[in-house]
Amino acid sequence: MADDAEIEKDAAVGEVPPPAMSKSARKKLLKQERQAAQKAARKAAEKERRRADVERRRREWEEALAAAPSEEARAEMIEARRQTRRERVGQRAEERGARAERLQRAAEGAGQKVVLDLEFGDLMRPNEIHSLTQQIMYCYAVNGRSATPAHLWLTGCNGEMATHLQRIPGYDKWFIEKVAKPYLEAFEDRKDNLVYLTADAETVLDDLDMSKIYIIGGLVDRNRWKGITLKKAVDQGIQCAKLPIGNYLKMSSSQVLTVNQVFEIMLKFVETKDWKASFFHVIPQRKRGQAETADDEVDASMNNDDATEGDANEGDLTKGFDEEVDGVDAELEDEDTDVTKKRQCIRHENGDAEDASTRPAEDHSSDAVAETEQSKESNGCDE
């Protein structure tokens, strides 16, 4: 009775208390908060590790220079260091060229055709669009490194989704098909070859058909739109299928995959022709139970809990997008300019002066490119 009286009193003054959370909702909230705290701690630890590594390398370099027996020896060390950097830049240029050739061959018909359907932008919140953008970044990076890259499309790429993608450094130079119109219009003459990957489908893929165009739906939605990809495909009259995860694995925890995980599984299968090896290579170990041979139904809808787990890490994305930088000579020139700006004298016991330009420059990774957030939203688009 007292509680009823309090509620009536609050209602009278326009202050109705929010409904109490259920036990499961509280548990979910606590889990999300715990995961957020763990993620922040991991990022802070990694940042500190990188800072300490940079400082260690700088200290070792300065100690080596100080221990040089003469100015000539120091000059030789400096020149050797610069030559090493030139060779590294040249190697990266060669890697960019080889990567461009692989992607060109894939676009000309050698690659498996894969579409990332971005038509769900109006169903997502800004943070969910950001999470999906991170997954797309990783898809592009891993495709560029693959020995058998896919011919990759982004369709329905407009509105807020396109705005987020445009903010990615080097996005305009991506070797990828970017189409603002829906995939049905983009592949109007090949509708019979379209296959939408969704965990709700009854058909299980035994193999990947090079003549087919496989669609991965891009939707991060905390399961607000569960089953929407299957409904969309059925309404459009196109084929549906799901990956044979249940034939090989019994998922031990959250039975979901991300857009980039599904894409990488497909790349790995094209390379190995082995589903089990592909799943074990990509799916995080904490999500894998024992290998199964039964036809267990496993929901493989996208979940951003592991937005870039598997082989994903900051170095992967940095490497992928560093390859978009043009001009080897320009990079060397920038390096020399940076060295010149830091020129200063270091006094030694013998009275000699050392040019501080010989110090290694501190590494500065671009958070906008390298950061791979493991946010907590579930992707409503399946497999």
N, C-alpha and C positions, 0 to 999 in steps of 0.2 A: 504493500500500500504506500509505503514511504517513497519507493522508487517511482510509482505512478504519480504521486504528488509532485515529485521533483520534475518529472517530464512535463506535467501540465504547467508547472511554474515556468519552466524554460520556454515552452511553447507560447505562453502568454507574453513573454518579453521578446519573442522572436529568436530564441537561442535553443534550437532543437539539437541535442547532442547527436553526433554521428553514430550510426549503428555499430555495435560491437563487432570486431573482426572474428571470423570463425577460427577454430584452432588450426586448420590447415592453412588458412590465409596468413595467420601469424607465423607459422613455421616457414612458409614460403618467403615472407618478408624478411625474416631473420636470416634465412639462407642467402637471399640476395644481398643483404647488408654484409654478411660474412664474406661472400665472394668478392664484393666490391672492395672491402678492406684488404683482402688477400691480394687482389689485383694491384691495388695502390702500393702495397708493400713490395710486391715483385718488381714493379716499375721503378720504385725508389732504389731498390737493391741493385737492379741492372744499371741504372744511371750512375750510381756510386761506383760500381765495378768498372764501367767504361771510363769514368773520370780518373780512377786510380790507375788504370792501365795506361792512359795517356800520360799521366804524371810519371809513371815508372819508365816509360819509353823515353820521355824527355830527359829524365835524370840519367839514364844509362848512356844516352847520346852525349850529354854534356860531360859526363865522367870520362867517356872514351876520348873525346876531343881534348880534354884537359890532360889526359895521360899521354897524348901524342908527343913524341920526342922533339919535334920541330915544326916550324910553320909549314914547311913543305909537306910533311906527313899529314898535318891537319888539312891542307888544301887538297891532298889526294883523297882523304876520307870524304870531304865535302863533295868532290867531283864524283866519287863512286856512288855516293848516296843519290846525287841528282841523276846519274845514269840509271840507277836501279828504278827510280821513279819514272824516267822516260820509258824504260822497258815495260814497266807495269802499265803505263798509259797505252803503249803500243799494243800490248796484249789485249787490253780491254777493247781497243779499236778492232782488232781481229775478231774478238768474240762478238762484237756488235755486228760485224759483217756476216759472220757465220749464222748468227741468230736471224738476221734479216733474210738470208737465203732460205733458211728452214721455214720461216713464216710465209715467205713468198710461194714456196712449193706447196705449203698447206693450203694457201688461198687459191692456188691453181688446180686443186683437186686431190692432192695427196693427203690432206688432213681430214680427220673426222669433223663433220659439220655440227657445231654446237651453238645454240642460241640462248642468251640470258634475257629472259622476258622481264622488261622493266615497266610494264604497264600498270603496276600496282602502287605507283608513287602516291596517288591521292588517298590510299588506305593507310599510309604510314605516318608516324610522327617524325619530327626532324631527327631525333636521336636514332630512330630506327632506319631512316634513310642513310644516316651517317654510317651505321653498322653495315648496311648492305654495300655502301661504297667501299668500305674496307675489304669486304669479301671480293668485290669485283677487282680491286687492285691486286689482290693476291692471285686471282684467277689469271690475270694478264701476266704477272711476273712468272708464275710457274709454267704457263704456256710457252713463254719465251725461252725458258731453260730446258724445256722438254726436247728429247731427241726426235719425238714424233708429235709435234704440236698440232693442235686442232685449228680448223678454220672457224674463228670465233666471231659471233655477232652480238651486238647490243641492240635490241629492238625496243620500240616504245620509249626511246631515250629523249624525254623532253620534260618540261616543267621543273619542279624542285629537284628531281633526280638528275637532270642534265646540269643544273646549277652546281650541285655537289660534285659531280664528275669533273666539271670544268675547273674546279679549284685544285685538282690534283696536278702537281708539277709534271710537265711533260705530256699531259693527257692528249694534247692536240697532235703529238707525234706518235701516238700509239699505232702499232700495226694491227688494226682491228677494224671490223666493219661496224660503223655507228649509224643507226637508222632511227629517225624520229617516228616513223610510222609503225604500226603494229606488225607483227610477224606474218599475219594472214595476208596483209597487203604486200609485204616485202617478198613473200614466197607464194604469191597468188597462183603462179603456174605450177607450183610443186606442193600443193596442199596434201596430196596423197602420201608424200614422203615425210610429213611432219609427225613427230612422236613426242608427246608431252610426258615427261618423267614425273610421276606422282606416286607416293606410297599407297594411295587409295585405289590404285589401278589393280585389276585382277590379273592382267598379263605380266609375266615375269620375264625379263630379258635373259636370254641364254647367250647372246652374242651382240656385238654392235655392228650394224649394217652401214657400210661406208656410203651407201646411196641415201640413207635416212638423215633427216635433220632433227637432232634431239634438242628439246627445249627444257631448260631449267628455269623454273619460276623464281623471280626475285622478290621476296616479300618477307620482311621482318615484322611480326605482328603480335607476339605473345599469345599465339594461337587464337586470336580473336576471329580469324577467318579460316578456321579449320575446314579442309576439304574444298576450298575455293578453286584450286588449280584443276582438280578433277572435274568439277562442275563447268569450269570455263572450257576445258577441252571437249567435254561431252556436248555442250551447247554449240560449240563450233564445228562439231563433227570430225574431229581429228583423233588419231590413235593415241592411246595412253599405255604406259608401261611403268614398271618399277624395277629397280636394281635387285638382284637376287641375294640381298644381304642375309635374309633368314635361312638360306640354304647353307651358309658357311659360318655365321656368327650368331651367338646369343648375346645380345647387348646387355652389359652388366648394370648400366645405370640409365641415364637419359637416352632414350632410343631415337635419337634424332641426329641429323647431319646438317652441315652448312652448305651454302651454295658452292663455296670453293672446295669443300671436301668432296662433294659429288663430282664436280668438274675434274678434280685431280684423280679420283678413282677411275673415271672414264679415260683420262690420259694414260694412266698406268695400265689399264686393261688393253688399250690399243698397243702398248709397248710389249706387254708380257703374255697377253691372251690367257690370263689366269685371274679369275675373280677373287679367289681367296687371297692370293698374294697382294692384289690391289687393295682389298679392304684392310689387310693387316698393315700395309704400308702407310695408309692414310688415316684410318680411324684411330683416335687417341687410345692408348692402352687402357686408361682408366674406364673407358666405355666398352671395352671388349670383354666378353665372358669367354667361356670355353668354345672352341670351334664346334659347330653343329652341322649335321648332315640332314636333319629333318627340315621339312618345309614350314618352319615356324614363321608366322606373320610378324614382321618387324616394321614399325612405323619409322620411315626414313625421311620424315619431313625435316625442313631446315630449322636449325636452332642456333641462335647466335651465342649460346653459352660458350661455344668453342669456335668462335668466328674464324680463327686462323690457327687452330691447333693442328697436330700432325707434324709436318715438317715446317710449318709456318713459324717465322720469327722475324724480328726486326731486320736482321741481316738479309733475309730472303727478299724482302720488299725493297730494301735499299739497293741491293745488287740489281734487282730487276729494273728499277727506275733509273739507276745510275747509267744504265746502258742507253738511255734516251739522250744523254748529253752529247752534243755534236762538237767536233773540232778538237783533235788531239793537240795541235799547236796552241790553240786557245787555252787549253787546260794548263799546259806547261807555262804559258805566259802568265796566267793568273797566279800560279804557284810562285813564280819568280817575283811577281809584284807583291804578293803577300810577304815574301821573305824580305824584300826591300823595305817594306813598311816597318818591319820589326828590327831593323838594323840598329844595333847599339853595341857598346864595347863592354867586354867582361875582363876585368883585371885578374891576372894570375900572379903567382908568387914571384915569377921571374921578370915581372914587369911587362910581359907581352900583352897585347890586346887581342881579343878574339871577336870576330864578327858574329853577333847574335843571330844573324840570318842563317847560321848553320844549325840553329836549334830546330827540332821538328815542330811543325805547326800543330796546334791542338786540333783534335778531330771534333767536328761539329756535325752530328747527324741531323738530318731534317726530320723533325717529329711529324710533319705533315705527310711525309712519305713513309717513314719507317715504322711508325706506331701502328700496331695491330691490336686493336682493342678486343677483349674477350667480354663483350657485354652480355647481358642476361636475357635478352629478348629471344623468343622463339620465332622461327620463320614459318609463316603460314603456308608458303609454297613448298610442296613436298619434293623429295628427291630432286 
